[in-house]
Amino acid sequence: MGFLCSLTFSIQFLLFFSSSLFTNCFTLNDSTTTHHHECHQHESNALLSFKKTFIISKSASYNPFSYPKTLSWIPTTDCCSWDGIECNELTGHVIGIDLGSSQLYGFMDANSTLFSLVHLQSLDLSDNDFNHSQIPAKIGELSHLRYLNLSHGNENTFSGEVPPQVSQLSNLVSLDLRSYTLGALQYDLINHLQLKASTLTSLTQNSTRLEHLRLNFVTISSSLPHTLTNLTSLQMLSFRRCELYGEFPVGIFHLPNITVLNFGENQNLQGTLPASIGNLTNLACLALEDNSFHGEIPPSLFRLKNLEILSVSFNFFEGRLALDMFLKLKMLNALDLSLNKLSLFSQNRDVNVTNLPPIQWLGLSWCNLNGEIPTWIMNLTSLYHLDLSHNDLQGEIPYFLFKLENLTGLKLHGNVLEGQIELDMLSKLQKFTILGLGGGNKLSFLEGKNTSNVTFPSQIQTLILGSCNLVHFPNFIQHLQELTDLFLSDNSIKTIPSWLWNKTTLQTLDISNNLLMGEISPSICNLQSLVVLDLSSNNLVGMIPSCLGSFSQSLQLLSLAGNKLTGNIPQTYVKGNVLRFIDFSFNKLYGQLPRTLVNCRRLEFLNARHNHFNDSFPFWLGSLPKLKAVSLRDNEFHGAIMCPLKYTFPQLRIIDLSQNGFSTKLTSEIIMCFKSMIISNKRQLDFKDVIHSDNAEIDIDSHPFSMSNKGVVMDYLGGQYLHHMVAIDLSSNKIYGEIPDIMGSLNSVVVLNLSNNMFTGSIPSSFGKLSNLEVLDLSANSLSGEIPQQLTELTFLDFFNVSFNNLSGPIPENGQLSTFDDNSFKGNKDLCGIQLMKKCEDHSKLPLPTTDGDQDSASGSFFKSNWMVILIGYGGGLVAGLALGNAFAGDVFRLLKRIF
């Protein structure tokens, strides 16, 4: 779990005020200056006509200091004296309009009289509501325009394509089309504006004087044009969440005047930090969080004496690095290195504590930081957010942390800290809104005998007390009036107090991996603000309250896995719900999957494995546009697997239908249900799944999952593997016929398990095209012919099993196949090779394998595998990721009888 949204807020907040100062610098004339020439009448009329097309509405502006500037626009007065209007002192022409935060609401006319003001040099219409009108193409007629600001707080109220005519403004010094926010960033903030790559390229070619280019939340969906690197006057580049991809132009790090580089939340934007970054002496903000940057952080970065914000979390930076080096950046205000592949260490004693930077935000989660908590932190007197979670920190929690007067957020969970935490100690934290102590630590939480006189900070919004040896619900939680996120996983709590159902402010409730008993109270549906509900891995019994499918329009994650629940799952899922993760696995549920699940248009993961569902194949799930993973393993699903034309599973990455009763021929039409597994660029598979509440962020990629490697189950982090995992498991069913050759076109598949079915014919030679394949299990079928030589081309193959078929001929001796032992090949009496200690005779004269034919035969399979392909959720209860295992157990007697 990270707090990327909170850091984003901090960066946006700082950049907003810096941009306010910047805007003030663009005032072309002092509004109090005596004008030598009055406003031209036709320009005055044009402004008044523009005014008439809008109404005044306080809700139209996001800035709390907004006011209606156009109220001063009176026809009988000189327009050069109107609020927000600037005129040339000599000619009287209007050259500047500043209507930023003026509470204007209305539709921008494509032929607005505004565009008749051809002498305009500065136009600021920011932070008004233009009701999703398009930016008029006539903007390109304002050829003298130097400063254009159409930005807005929250979502931009302009929509559609940015007109190509913008690129004709060759005198532009500043262009601002961004959305910004002064609150916690919502995960589903919509990009209403689109900018074509060709327009961006033309803009950077024609507007060579650009100093500030800010396009946050404008959808670009392309790589960055290298023409950006020619704009040597650039000072501020801001492209947050623009859906950029490809390689970051390294020349941007050579721009001599750059002060702000903000490219956060472009997940497929990749690159490295060159040593030349140390030459950017004016750089004040480097925000690259939630991208795909990699490599090491160069030592030259520590020469950036003016750097105030350094945010590179959620990337793939690596290397061993001294944390104390960042203390050389004497202007540093915010530092976030979380969720990379870094290994940080602190030399501690070598730090000069009398000359520390004024750090306010310090994010170091998942940084492999070990040892004790660095003592120099006690001297960061301006610090208000400290995140040291998910490291390897040891020892007791130092008392000095509770003396940092400005600290509002402290996250220490997920370490190996030890000791006792007393309630009266926490009562000193009167400014705290975020407190994380548990999750892997060896702490004991003591409420004490007399808590009536203890004043716990009631303003706490996020409380993380996982793994704190709690045996009952802490009573003080009842008095936290502003609590939004509560994490109590991995304790020994047996009951939930009834007062919890009155905490209607709760957005996250995680009581997973406890000892909860009894039934789920229907009163849980009072918590209508819930975004995350995780009650997994407990001893809950009875039926699931029917309201759980529809009680909250904000619910994104629902996990009840690993209990003893019975009956049907909730049958009603209303239209407009935002559910993304549903996990009902490992219970005793039965019945059918409700068709109303098609109303979950944002659903990404559905896990119903290991229950007693009795249903046909739910092909209708294929209409869900974002569905990535489905596990129906170990149930009583039956009948044919079908895929009607309009149910195409457009985003499917993982499907597990194993250990059911499906009886069908595997046709080419079925295979094309999985055509989303055909890719031309591996970056198409990248996805980082994050769930946000107002104050907390649950990152699915950062939690452990289990996966088999050569039959051994191992734990991985989702970020290491999940975001490129593609898997198909159809094992242990009654699927018959030949394996279609077209399956070889699913070139992104990593795991393919077709074992324990009734397949006949030969192994398709097209499997040699599955270049990403790591696991291939075809065991316990009735496959015949030779093992195709093309399989030797599978260079990533890590597990291979074709045992107990009717294969013949020599085992290919080249490539990965030569690395597998006899267990991968036994049970094929006509197969030969060194793995089976059986010499091949005249194999050089045998014909080469040919393309599959169309033979059909059916034979039973008595060899049962136990492949586990997916266990969805997140660790701390909802284990996000995958489980792959291979525990062979079958009826050997019947198997031998069939073969011999």
N, C-alpha and C positions, 0 to 999 in steps of 0.2 A: 504494500500500500504506500502510495506516495502522496505528496501534496502539490503536484504540478499545477493544479488549478489555482492554489493559493499563491504560488510563486508567480504564475502568470499574472495574477492580479497585481502583485507588487511591482512587477516590471511594467505592466500597463499603466499603473498609477504614477510611477516615476516618469515614464515617457510622456504621459499625458501632460503633466505639469511642465516638463521641459518643452513640449510642443506649444504650450500656452505662452511660454516666454518667447519661443521662436516666432510665434504668430505676431506678438507685439513688436518684434524687431522689424516686421514687414510693413509697419504703418508708413505709408508713403508721405503723408503730410500730417503735421499736428493739427487735430481738429479744431484747436483754439486759435490757429494762425489766422490773421486777417487776410481775406481773399481779395485780390486786386481785380477779379473779374467774376461776375455773378454767373450762376448756373444757366446753361442754355435751356430755353423753354422746351424744346423737343426732347431733351434728355430728362427734364423734370417730369414731363408727361409720360415718358417711357417708364420711369420709376413708379409713378402713381398707378399706371396700368398694371404693372407687375404686382404692386401691393394689393390691388383689388382681387387678384386671383387666389388670395390666401386668407384664411381666418387665423385668429390668435387662439392658441390652445396651450396651456401650461404643460400638458402631457407630451407635446410635440418635441420638447427639448429634454435632454438627459442631464444637462448641467444644472445643479441646484441653484446656481447664481444667474440663470437665464432671465431675460426680461424682454418685452416686446419693443424692439428698437423702432419699428415702423410707426409707432404711435406719434412720433415727432414729425412724421412726414405730412406736412400741411401744405396745401397748394399755394397759399398766399405768402409762403416764406421761401427764401433762397434754398434750393436743394443742397447747396454746398454746406449749409449749416445743419443739415439733418443728421441724426444719429446714424453712424455707420457709413456715411458718404464722405468721400474725399475727392477734391477737385484740383486740377492743375491751377496754381495761383495766377499764372499769366493768361491762360486760354479759357479757364472756366470749365473745361471739359471734365466729366466724371471719369476719374482714373482708378478709383478704389471703392469697392462695396464690401463692407464687413457686416453681414447679418448672421454671424455665428451665434448659436444659442438664442435665437430671437422668437422662439415659440411659434414659428410659422407652420401652418398645416394646410395642405392642398396639393393639387396636381400640377406638375411642371409642364407647361404647354410647350410643344415642340417648336412653336413659332413665337415664343415669349418675346415681349418688347425688350427684355433684358439684353438680348443679343444685338439690339440696334446701337448699344453703347460701345461703339467700335474702338474707343480710346482706352477701354479698361485695361489696367495692368494688374489689378489684384481683385479676386472674387472669392469671398468666403461665405458659403451657404451652409456651413457645417452645423450639425446638431439641430436640424429641423426635420419635420416629417413631410416628405414629398409623396407619401402614399404609394410607394412602389412604382412611381413613374420612371420612365427611362431618361437617361442623360441625353438631352437633345443633341443631334448631330451638328446643330448650328454653333455649338461651343467652339468649333474649329474656325469660325469666322472672327473670333476675338484674337486677332493675330498679334496684338501687343501684350497679351496676357503673360505675366511672369509668375503669378502666384494663384493657384487654383486649389480650393479646399472644399470638397463635398463629403467629408467624413461625417460619421455619426456615432454616438454612444450606443452600445448594444448593436443590433443589426442595422446595417445601412438601409435607409428608406428609399434609396434609388435601387432599381433592379434591372435585370436584363444585361445585354452586352454593352460594355463601354464602347462608345462609337469610335471607329478608326480615326475620325477627324481630330481626336485628341492629339494624335501623333503629329498633326500639322502645326501645333503650337511650339514653334521653334525657339521662342524666347523664354520658355518655362524655366524657372529656377526651382520651383517647388510644386509638386503634385501630390495631393493627399485624398485618396478615395477609400480610406480604411474604415473599418468598424473598430471601436475600442470600448473598453468597459472599466468602470471604477469599482465594480463588485466582483464576486467570485465568478469565474468564467463558466458558463453553462456548456455542458458537453455537446449539446445539439444546436449550438449557435449556427444559424444558417447563412451561408454565403449567397447573398442576393445578386451580387454583381459578378459578371464574367468578363475576363479580358483575354482576347485571343492572343496567342503567342506572336502572330504576325504584327498585331498592333503594338505589343510591347517592344518588339524588335525595332519597328519603325520609330517608335517614341525615343528609344535610346540612341538611334542613329541621327534623328533630326534635332532633338532637344539636347544639344551638347553642353548647355550651361547648367544642367540639372545639379542641384545641391542636395535636395531632399526628395526622396521618392518613397511614399508610404502606401502600401496596397494590402494591408492586413485584411484577411477574410474576403479577398477578392479571388474568385476561382480562376486560376490560370491554367492548371492541368498541363504543364509542359516543363521542359528543362529551362534553366535560366539562359538568356541569350548572352553570348560572350561579348556583345557590344557594350554591356554594362561596364566592362573593364576599361573602356576607353573614356569614361566620364570622369576625368581627373578632378573635377570640382566637387564630386559627391562627398557629402558629409553624413547623410543619414539614409540608410537603406532598410526598409521594414517590409517584410513579406511573410508575416505570420499566417499560418494555415491557409496557404494558397494552392494546396495540392500540387506542389512542385515535386519533380522527380529528376533522376539522373545525377550527373556529377556536378558538384558545386564549382563554378569557375574559380580556379585558384588565383587568377588575376585580381579578383575583388580584394584579396588580402594585400595587394600592392598599391591600392588607392591611397595616396598620401594624406588626404584630408579627412578621411572617414572617422566619424565619432560614434556612430551607432550602426551595428549590424544585428538585425533582429529577423531571424529566419526560423523561429520555433514552430513546432507542430507541422512540419512537412515530412511525414514519416518515411517517405521514399527518396528523400534528398540525401545524397551521400557525398562524402569527401573527407579530407584530412586537414589538419591545421599545419601549414608550412612553417618552417623556421623564420620566414620573412615576416610573420605576424608581429614579431618583436619590433619591427620598424614603424608600426602604426602608433606613433607616440601620442596621437590625439584620441585614440579609441577609449570611449567611456563605457560602452555597453556592448557585450558580446552575448547574444541570446540564441543558442542553437539547440535548445532542449527539444526532446521528442523527435529527433531526426535519425539518420543512419550514418552519422560520422564515425570514423574509426581511426585506428592508429594511436600513436602516443601523443601526449600533450607536450609540445616542444619547450625546452628550457627558456627559449627566448620570450615566451609569453610573460615571464615574470619581470620583464623590463618595462611593462606597460604601466607606467607610474600614474596615469590618469584613469585607469580602469576602475569603474564603480560597480558594474554589474557583470558577473561571469556566471552564466547559466548554461551548462552543457549536459544536464541530466537526460536520462532515457536515450542514450546513444551506445556506441560500442567502443569507446575509448579504452585503451588498455595500458598496461605497464605498471611498474612499481614506482611510487612517487611519494616524496616527503610532503606531508600536509603542511608543514611549517613554511614551505616555499611560498605558499599563497599569502603568507603574512608580509611578504616583501611588497605586495601591492597596497601601498599606503592609503589609497583612496577607496579601497574596496568596501562596498556597502552590502552587496548580496553575492553569496557564493553557493552554487548548487552543483555538485558532482555526482548526484545520486544515480543509481541504476545504470552503471557502466560495467566495464570489466577491469576497473582499476584496483590496485592493491595499495592502499594508503598506509603510511606509518607516521608516527609523530616522534621527533627526537626530544621534544618536551623541554628538557633542561637547557637546550641551546637557544631558547626563544627569549628575546628581549621584551619583556612584558610592559616596559614603559613606553614603547613606541608601536603599539598595535593599530591596525587599520580600524575604522569605525564600523565594523561588521554588524549589521542588524539581522540578516538572514543567513543561516548556515545550514545547508542541506547536504548531509554526507551519508545517506542511507545506502545500503548494499554496496559499500566501498571496500569491503574486506579489511576494515580498520581493526587492529587488534591491540592488546595491551589494556592499560587503564585509560579512563577518560582524560584527555589532555588537560593539565591544570591551568594552562594559559587561558582557557575559556573563561575562567572566573574574572579575568580582566577585560572581557568584552562587555563593557558597561552599557552599551547601546543595544545589545542583542535582545531581539524580541521573538525570534523563532529559531529553535535548535532541534535538528533532526539527526540523530545518531543511530537510528533504528537499523536492524538487520545487518549487524556487523559481528565482530568476534570480541567485543569489549568485555573485560573481566573485572573482578573486584567488586567492591561495594559502590553504590551510587554516592558520589561525593556530596557532602552537605552544601558546598558552595553553590551548587546549581539552584538551590532553593533560596539563594540570597540575591540572585540577579533580578533587580527591581523591575526591569522593563520586560522581562520574559513573559510572553503570552502563550507560547507553544513549546512543549518539551516532549520529544519522542525518543524513548530509549528501548522500546520493545524489540524483541528479536535478537538479543545478545545473550551473554552468559553471565550477566551481573547477578549478584547474590546479596542477601541481607534482608532486613525487615523494613517495611514501609509503614510508618505510623500515621494515622489520620491527622493528628495534631500537627505533624510536620507539613502535610499537604495544605493544612488550613492557612499557612503563611503565604500561599500562592494566590494572592488576591487579584492578580491580573490575568491569571491563566484562563484560556479558552480551549486549549488543546493539551491533553496529558496522556502520554502513552508509556506504560511501565512494564507490561507483561510480555507475552509472546516469546517464549524461549528462555527468559531469565529464570533464576531460581530464587524468586522473591516470596516473602510471606507478607501478606497485607493484614495489618492489625488495626481493627476499628477501636480497640480499647474497651474497657468496661463502662466508662461514662462518656458518651458522645453527645450528651444533651447540651453541653457548654461549648462544643467545638463548632466554630463557624467555618464550614467548608465553602470555598469560592463557588457561589451559586451560578456564576456566569459561564461555567465550563460547558462547552458545546460538544467536544469530542473527548471521550474517555476510553482508554485502551488498558484493560486489566486482565488480558489473557495470561494464562500460566502463572497466576499469583496464588495458587493453593487455596482458592476460595471454596468453601463448602456451602455457603449460602449467599444469597443476593445481598450485596452491601446496602445497608439501610439508608446511608447518606445519599444514595442516588435518587431517592424519593424527593429530595429537596433541591435537586438541580433543575431549576425552572427553564433553563435555556438549552437543555441537552438535546443534541440532534443525532449524535453517532455514539453508539455504545457497543464495545467489543469485550465480551467476557468468555471467549473461547478457551478451551483446554484448561478447565477447572473441574471441580467436583460438585457443582451445583445440581441439586435434585429437583427443586421446585421454583416456579416463577411467581413472585408475589402479584396479587391482583391489582395493586396500585400501578404496576407497569403499564397496564392497558389504558391508563389515563394520561400517559405521556404522549400526547398527540403531536408534539414537535419532533418526535423521533423520525429520522430518515434512514438510519442504519441500525439494525439489531442483529448482532451476531452472538449467539449462545451455543455455537457448535462445539462438539466434542466435550460434552459434559455428561452428567448422569441424570438428565431430565427424565421424569417418569410421568405416567398418566396421559391424558388426552390433551390435544391442543385446544385451548379455550377459544370459542367463537368470538370472544371479546377482543382477540388479537386484531380483528378487522376494524376496531376503533382507530388503529394507527394508520390513518389514511394518507399520511405524508411519507410512508416508507418507500425508500428507493431500494434498499437491500434487506432481505429477510433470510437469515441462515440459522436453521435449527438442526442441521445435519449432525449425524454421529451421536445420537442420544438413545434413549430407551422409550421414546414416545409410542403410544399405542392408539388404537381406535381409528376413526375416520378423519380425513382431512376436512376441516370446515369448508363448506361449499363456497363461502364468500371469498376465499383466498385467491381465486382467479380474477376477481373483479373489484376488490375492495379499494384498491389504490390505483389511480391513474398515473402515478409516478413510479410504481414498482418496476425495477429493471432486473433484479436478481431474486429468484425464489429457489431455495434449496432445502429440501426435507429429506435428503438422502441418508441412508444408513440408520433407519429407525425400524419400528415394527408396525407401521401403519397399514391399515387394511381398507378395503372398499374401493370405490371409484376415486379418481382424481377430480378436482373441480371441473365442472362441465361448462362453465360460462366464462368466456374471455371477451370482454366488450371491445367494440371497435375503438380505435384510438389509443389503446394501451401501449406501453413502451417496454414491455417485457423483452429482455435480451437473453437471459440465462434461466433455464428451468431444469431442475434436477430432482427427480423423484426416485432415483435408483436405490437398489438394495432395501426394498420394503416388501410388503405382501399385498400389493395393490393388484386389482384385477379389473375386468371389463374392457372397454374399448377406449382408444384415444379420441377425445371429443373433437368433432369437426370445427368447433369454434376456435381451435388453435390457429386457424387461418386468419383470424383477426389480429394475431400477434405479428404485425408486419415488420417489426424490428428484431424478431427472434433470431439469434445466432447459434445458440447451443441448446439442444434438447436431449436429455439423458433420462431414459426410462428403463434402463437395463436391470436385470435380476429382479423381476417381479412376476406376476401371473397374468399379464395382459393377453387377452385372446381376441385377435383381430386380424383382418387382412392388411396387406401392405398399405400404409397411409400415403399413397401417391400424391394426395392433395397438399402435403407439406411442400411439394415441389414448387408451389406458387409463392412461397415466402421469399422475398427478394434478397434477404441478408443471411439466410440460414447457412451456416458453415459446417456444423457437426451434428450428427444424429447417431445416437446409440440406442438400439432396441434389443440388444443382446440378451440372451437367456430369458426368453418369455415364451409365449405360445402363439406367436404370429404364424400365419399359415397362408396357403394358396399361392397364387402367382405374384411375381414382382413385375409391376407394370409401370409405364411412364407415358401417360397420354401427352399429346403434343404441347399443351399449354402449361404442363407441370414439369419444368425442366431443371429445377434445382440450380439456379444461375450462379450461386456462390459456394456450392458444396465443396468441402475439403476433406471431410472425414465421414464415412458411413460404416456402421457396424450392425449387421443384421445376423450375426452368428448365433448358433445354438437356438434356433427356432424350428418351425416346421414348414418353411417355404419349399414348395414343390413346383419347379418351373424349369423351362429351358432358358439358358442364358443367351438371349438374342442380342443382335447388334443394336436394336432399339433400346434395350435396357442399358447397354453400355453407354449410349449417347445421353442417357440421363445424367451421366457424370462428366459431360463434356467440359464443365468448368475446371476439370483437372488437366485440361490441355492448355499449355501456356507457351508463349514465345519468349517471355522474360520472367525470370524467377522472382523479380521484384513484385510481380502481380500477386504473389502469394503473401507478401508481407502484410500483417495486420497486428496492431497492438491494441488489445481490448482493455478499455478502461471504463469504470463506472464511477460517476461523480455524484456526491451529494453536495450540499452547500459548502461543507468544511472538510470532507474526507474524499479520498480517491482510492478506489480498489482497482489495482492493476493485475489483471489475470496473468499476464506474462511473467510476473515476478514471483509466482508461487509454484511450489514443487508439483511434479507429476511423476508417475511411474511408467517406465517403458522397458520392454525386453530388448536385450542385446545378446544375441546368441543364446536365447532361452533363459538368461538371467535377468530378473527384474531389478531395475536400477532407478534411482530417483534423479530427476533432472529439474532444472528451472525452465519454466515455460519459455522465457526469453531466449534460452539456448536452443530450443528445438521446436516448440509449438508453432511458431509463426512461419515455419516452412514445412510443417507436417501435412502430408496428404496420404490418406489411408482408405483402403477398401477391405472389409472383412465380411465374407459371405460364408464362412466355414460352418461346418456342422449343421447343414440343412439337407435337403433332398434335391439339389439342383443338378440337372442332367444335361446331356448333349455335349457338343464340342465347345471348347472355349473360343469365342469369336476372335478372329485375327485383329479386329479393330481395337481390342483392348490394348494392343501395343501402342496405340496413339495417345493414351493417357500419360503423356511424358513427364508429368510432375509427380506421379505416384511414388511414394516412399515405402509404403507397406502394402503388400497385396497377399491376402490369405484366402485361398479357395479350397482349403483342405477339408477332408471328411465330407465329401459330397459324392456325386455319381458321374463325374465328368468322364467322357471318353474321347477318343481321337488323340492327336498328338499335341505336344506343347507348342504353341504358336511361336514361330521364329521371330515374329514381330516383337516379342518380349525383349529382344535385344535392343529395342529403341527406348526402353524405359530407363533412361540415363540417370535418373535420380533414385532408382530402386535400391533399397537397403535390406528389405525383408521380402522373401518370396517363399510361400509355403503352398505346395500343390499336393501334399502327402495324402494318402488314404483316399485315392480315387481309382479310376480304371483307365488311366492314361496309357497310351502305347506309343511305339516308335522310339526314335532316338532323342536324346537330349540335344536340342539345337546348338550348333557351334556358336550361334550369335549370342548366346547367354554369356560367353566369355568376355563380351564387351561391357558387361555391367560392372564397372570399376568400383562402385560404392557398395556392392552387395556384401552384407554383413551376416545374414542368416539365410540359409537355403535348405529346403527340404522337399524332396520328391519321393520319399520312401513309400513303400507299399502301394505301388502301381503295377503296371505291366510293361514297363519300359525295357528297352533292349539296346544292345550295341555298346560302344565305348563311351565312357564318361570323358567329356572334353578335358584335355590336360592343361590348357592354358588359362590365364586370367584367374579370377577369384574362385572359380569352381574347384581349382586344384587345392584350395586352402581348407575345404570342408572334409570332415571325416566320414566314416562309414554310416553313421547315424542318419546322414542326409540322403543316403542312396539305398539302404537295405530294403528287403522285401520286394525287389525286382529281380526275378530269377535269371533273366536273360541280359541283365546289365553287367558290364565288366569294367575293370579299371583298378588302379593301384589302391584306391580307397577301400575296395571290397576284397582285396587280396585275390582277385580273380583275373587271370591273364586274358586279354582279348586276342582272338585269332583272326588273322586276315582282315583286320578292321580297315586297313588301307584300301581294300577293294570294295568296301561297302559304299553304296550311293550316298551322296550328300543329302541332308534333310531337305524336304520340299515344303511348299506352302500347305497349310492345313486343308484337308478335304472336308466333306460334309457328312461324315459318318455319324450315325446315331445309334447308341446302345444304352442300355440301362443296367446298372449293376449296383447292388447294395454296398454300403460302406459300413464296416464294423469297427472302424478305428476312430475314436473320438478325440479331438484336440480341445484344448481349453484356452483358446486365444482370447486375451482381453485387449481390446483396441482402444477403448476410450472411457475415461472417467472424468466427467466435466466438473469444473468447479474451482474453488480456490482454497489453498491451504490455510489452516486455521478454521477448517470446517468444510469449505467448499473447494476441494483440491482441483485447481484449474489445470487441466492438461489431459494427458493421455496415459493409458496403461496398456502395455503390450506384454503379453506373457505367452509361454508355450509349455504347458504341463501335459505331456502326453500320457494318457491313460486309456486303454481300450481292452476289449475282450480278445486276448491273444489267441485263445483256443479257436474261436470262430474265424479269426483272421487267418491263421495258418491253414485251417480247413478250407477256406475259400481259395487261397493261393495254390495249395498243393492238392 
